[in-house]
Amino acid sequence: MARQSPQRPDADEPELDDTTASATADELDVDRPAADRALWDELRIDPVEIALPAGTGFTLRAYRPARELTPTDVAERDQDDPFLARRQVVETEDDEEMVILDEEFAALSAEDEDEERPEGRRRGRTEALDEEAEVDEDEVDEDEEEDAGDEEVPVFLSHRGRLLLFKTPESLVSFIRSGAPNDMSQLDSWNELSERVEPADIAPLDEDTYELDLVVENLRGGHDTWDPTLLIEAGEVARDLAYALRLPAVLDMLSAGSRLDDLDEALRATVNGGIGGFMGRRRLKKIGAQTASLGWRTIVGKISAVVDWRD
């Protein structure tokens, strides 16, 4: 199950002393045998547990070379929710795509950058971005395109741009066996999974369990309460979901050089310790809690908007 954030204590559960807590943990270890990972390792697919404000659900994720995957079709999703499509991507007069971010987050990010960056540096970066924008896409090296095709990218159990989240392992297994259309059915190991998977196999590893529902509240608590593990793992799954579900606004908010990417790098530095950890803590102090929490509120909202909950 997902870890309980120190920001959200469960008032219904009595406090346990160290002895009782240790005994309880031992009992859980005895009662809950480790799941057999042979099936997942063989088929290169993993069960995943994701907690969102609306609830917690199970799904599947795999990584495959980009050239082997057909991206999910988002045409129907964006047609059903034109506001979702409009707030993510619009066409400019030059027929180029432009990503639209949450207005409040974009404004706060701009203010933070202006406060930190000298005028000359701001102007230099703007000029550099303008020069990059003028590069003709036809000049992309063929070798780079081939490398991109070999890069492993995420694919989730989704359909037509919506993430399928199941409230129980039984309902997830029932769907896998049903033969219903989904984006993972293109995998060469999908048919074998549908024949062999059992509810007991749906036991995500700790590193495949994500608590997106706790991120915003944790960030609002301020720098001293930030949970590096929680936030780093949230960033990893959010990037995967944004790529697999084709959410360009989320990808942009987490892209290299963005405010939230700076937060991620600083948190990783603090975890690694040493002089890098010291520098990471200094960098964290420069990242506004309001900016970070507002940005993540937007990300969690955009992901939640494309979830298809299944009982």
C-alpha positions in Angstrom: 0.0 0.0 0.0 1.0 3.6 -0.3 3.1 5.2 2.4 1.3 7.5 4.8 2.5 11.0 4.5 3.5 12.8 7.8 1.4 15.7 6.5 -1.7 13.5 6.6 -1.8 11.5 9.8 -4.7 9.1 10.1 -6.8 10.3 13.0 -8.8 7.0 13.1 -5.7 4.9 13.9 -4.3 4.8 17.5 -0.7 5.8 18.0 1.6 2.9 18.4 4.7 2.7 20.4 7.9 1.4 18.8 7.4 -2.1 20.2 3.8 -2.4 19.0 4.7 -0.9 15.6 7.5 -3.3 15.1 5.4 -6.3 16.1 2.6 -5.2 13.7 5.1 -4.9 10.9 6.4 -8.4 11.6 2.9 -9.8 11.5 2.2 -8.1 8.2 5.4 -9.6 6.7 4.3 -13.1 7.9 0.7 -12.7 6.7 1.6 -11.2 3.3 4.1 -13.5 1.4 6.2 -11.9 -1.3 4.5 -11.9 -4.7 6.2 -14.0 -7.4 7.8 -11.7 -9.8 8.7 -14.3 -12.4 5.6 -13.5 -14.6 6.4 -9.8 -14.7 10.1 -10.2 -15.2 9.5 -12.6 -18.1 6.9 -10.5 -19.9 8.6 -7.1 -19.0 5.4 -5.6 -17.8 4.8 -4.3 -14.2 1.7 -3.7 -12.1 1.5 -0.1 -10.8 -0.5 1.5 -8.0 -1.3 5.2 -8.3 -3.0 7.3 -5.6 -4.9 10.4 -6.9 -7.2 12.8 -5.0 -10.2 10.7 -6.3 -8.9 7.4 -5.0 -6.2 4.7 -5.5 -6.1 2.3 -8.4 -4.1 -0.4 -10.1 -2.8 -0.3 -13.7 0.0 -1.7 -15.8 3.2 -0.1 -17.3 5.9 -1.3 -19.6 8.9 0.2 -21.4 9.5 -0.6 -25.1 11.6 1.0 -27.9 9.6 3.9 -29.3 9.6 2.4 -32.8 7.7 -0.6 -31.6 4.8 1.4 -30.1 1.8 3.2 -31.7 0.9 6.2 -29.6 -2.5 6.3 -28.0 -5.2 8.0 -30.0 -6.3 11.2 -28.2 -8.6 12.6 -30.9 -11.8 11.4 -29.2 -10.6 12.4 -25.8 -9.8 16.0 -26.9 -13.1 16.2 -28.8 -15.1 15.1 -25.8 -13.2 17.7 -23.7 -12.3 20.6 -25.9 -11.3 22.6 -22.9 -8.7 20.0 -22.1 -7.3 20.2 -25.6 -7.4 23.9 -25.7 -5.6 24.5 -22.5 -2.8 22.1 -23.6 -2.0 22.9 -27.2 -3.1 25.6 -29.6 -2.0 26.4 -33.1 -0.1 29.6 -33.7 -0.4 31.7 -36.8 2.7 30.0 -38.1 1.1 26.6 -37.8 3.4 25.7 -34.9 2.3 24.1 -31.7 2.5 26.2 -28.5 2.0 24.7 -25.1 -0.3 26.5 -22.7 0.4 26.2 -19.0 -1.7 27.0 -16.0 -1.7 30.8 -16.0 -1.0 31.2 -12.3 1.9 28.8 -12.4 3.4 30.4 -15.5 3.2 33.8 -13.9 4.8 32.7 -10.6 7.5 30.9 -12.5 8.3 34.0 -14.5 8.5 36.1 -11.4 10.9 33.6 -9.7 13.1 33.5 -12.8 13.2 37.3 -13.1 14.2 37.7 -9.4 17.1 35.2 -9.8 18.4 36.0 -13.2 20.3 39.2 -14.1 18.9 41.3 -17.0 21.8 40.4 -19.3 21.3 36.7 -18.6 17.6 36.9 -19.2 18.1 38.7 -22.5 20.8 36.2 -23.6 18.6 33.2 -22.8 15.7 34.7 -24.8 18.0 35.3 -27.8 19.3 31.7 -27.5 15.7 30.3 -27.5 14.8 32.4 -30.5 17.8 31.0 -32.4 16.8 27.5 -31.4 13.3 28.1 -32.7 14.6 29.0 -36.1 16.4 25.7 -36.6 14.7 23.9 -39.5 13.3 20.5 -38.5 14.5 19.0 -41.8 18.1 19.5 -40.7 17.7 16.9 -37.8 20.5 14.3 -38.2 19.2 10.9 -39.3 21.4 9.2 -36.7 19.6 11.1 -34.0 16.2 10.1 -35.3 17.3 6.5 -35.3 18.6 6.8 -31.7 15.2 8.3 -30.7 13.5 5.2 -32.2 15.6 2.9 -30.1 14.9 4.8 -26.9 12.7 2.9 -24.5 9.5 4.8 -23.7 6.6 4.1 -21.3 3.2 2.6 -22.3 0.4 2.2 -19.8 -2.8 0.3 -19.7 -4.8 3.0 -21.4 -7.3 3.5 -24.2 -7.9 6.5 -26.5 -5.8 8.8 -24.3 -7.3 7.8 -21.0 -5.5 5.9 -18.2 -7.4 2.9 -17.0 -7.3 2.6 -13.2 -8.9 -0.3 -11.4 -9.9 -0.2 -7.8 -9.1 -3.9 -7.1 -6.7 -6.5 -8.5 -9.6 -8.7 -9.4 -11.2 -6.0 -11.7 -7.8 -5.4 -13.3 -7.3 -9.1 -14.0 -10.9 -9.4 -15.3 -10.2 -6.6 -17.8 -6.9 -8.1 -19.0 -8.6 -11.4 -19.7 -11.6 -9.8 -21.4 -9.9 -9.0 -24.6 -11.2 -5.4 -24.5 -9.2 -2.9 -26.7 -6.4 -1.1 -25.0 -3.0 0.4 -25.9 -1.0 -2.5 -24.3 -2.5 -5.1 -26.5 0.1 -4.2 -29.1 2.8 -5.7 -26.9 4.0 -9.1 -28.1 3.7 -10.4 -24.5 0.1 -9.2 -24.0 -1.7 -12.5 -25.0 0.5 -14.5 -22.7 -0.2 -12.1 -19.8 -4.0 -12.5 -20.4 -3.7 -16.2 -20.1 -1.5 -16.4 -17.0 -2.2 -13.5 -14.8 -4.0 -14.0 -11.5 -5.3 -11.4 -8.9 -2.5 -12.5 -6.5 0.0 -11.3 -9.1 -1.2 -7.7 -8.9 1.3 -6.7 -6.1 3.2 -3.6 -7.1 6.7 -3.1 -5.8 7.4 -0.1 -3.6 9.1 1.7 -6.5 6.0 1.2 -8.6 3.7 2.7 -6.0 3.0 6.4 -6.4 1.2 8.9 -4.1 0.3 11.8 -6.3 -2.5 12.7 -3.9 0.0 13.7 -1.2 2.3 15.9 -3.3 0.6 19.2 -3.2 -0.1 19.1 0.5 3.5 18.1 1.2 4.9 21.0 -0.9 2.5 23.5 0.9 4.2 22.5 4.2 7.3 24.4 3.2 10.9 23.4 2.6 11.5 21.8 6.0 8.7 19.3 5.5 9.3 18.3 1.8 9.6 14.6 1.3 12.3 13.9 -1.3 11.3 10.3 -2.0 7.6 11.2 -2.4 8.4 14.1 -4.8 11.0 12.4 -6.9 8.9 9.4 -7.4 5.9 11.6 -8.3 8.0 13.3 -10.9 9.0 10.0 -12.5 5.5 8.7 -12.9 4.1 12.1 -14.0 6.7 12.2 -16.8 5.8 8.7 -17.8 2.1 9.4 -17.8 2.5 12.6 -19.7 4.5 10.9 -22.4 2.2 7.8 -22.7 -1.1 9.8 -22.5 0.2 12.6 -24.7 -0.1 15.5 -22.3 2.3 18.1 -23.7 1.5 20.7 -21.0 2.6 18.3 -18.3 5.8 17.3 -20.2 6.6 21.0 -20.6 6.1 21.8 -16.9 8.6 19.0 -16.0 11.0 19.5 -18.9 14.7 20.1 -18.4 15.3 23.7 -17.1 11.8 24.2 -15.8 11.1 25.3 -12.3 9.8 21.8 -11.3 12.8 20.1 -12.9 15.0 22.4 -10.8 13.1 21.2 -7.8 13.6 17.5 -8.8 17.3 17.9 -9.4 17.8 19.7 -6.0 15.9 17.0 -4.2 18.0 14.3 -5.8 21.1 16.1 -4.8 20.0 16.3 -1.2 19.3 12.5 -1.2 22.8 11.8 -2.6 24.4 13.7 0.3 27.9 15.1 0.4 28.8 18.5 -1.0 26.2 17.9 -3.7 23.6 17.5 -1.0 24.7 20.8 0.6 24.3 22.6 -2.7 21.0 20.9 -3.3 19.6 22.2 0.0 20.7 25.7 -1.0 19.0 25.4 -4.3 15.8 24.2 -2.6 15.7 27.4 -0.6 15.4 29.4 -3.8 12.4 27.5 -5.0 9.1 29.0 -3.8 6.8 26.6 -2.0 3.8 28.4 -3.6 5.2 28.0 -7.1 6.0 24.3 -6.6 2.7 23.5 -5.0 0.7 25.4 -7.6 2.6 23.7 -10.4 2.0 20.2 -9.0 -1.6 21.0 -8.4 -1.9 21.7 -12.1 -0.1 18.5 -13.0 -2.2 16.3 -10.7 -5.3 18.0 -12.1 -4.4 17.3 -15.7 -3.5 13.7 -15.0 -6.7 13.2 -13.0 -8.7 14.6 -15.9 -7.7 11.8 -18.2 -8.3 8.8 -15.8 -11.0 6.3 -16.6 -11.9 4.7 -13.3 -13.0 1.0 -13.4 -14.5 -0.9 -10.5 
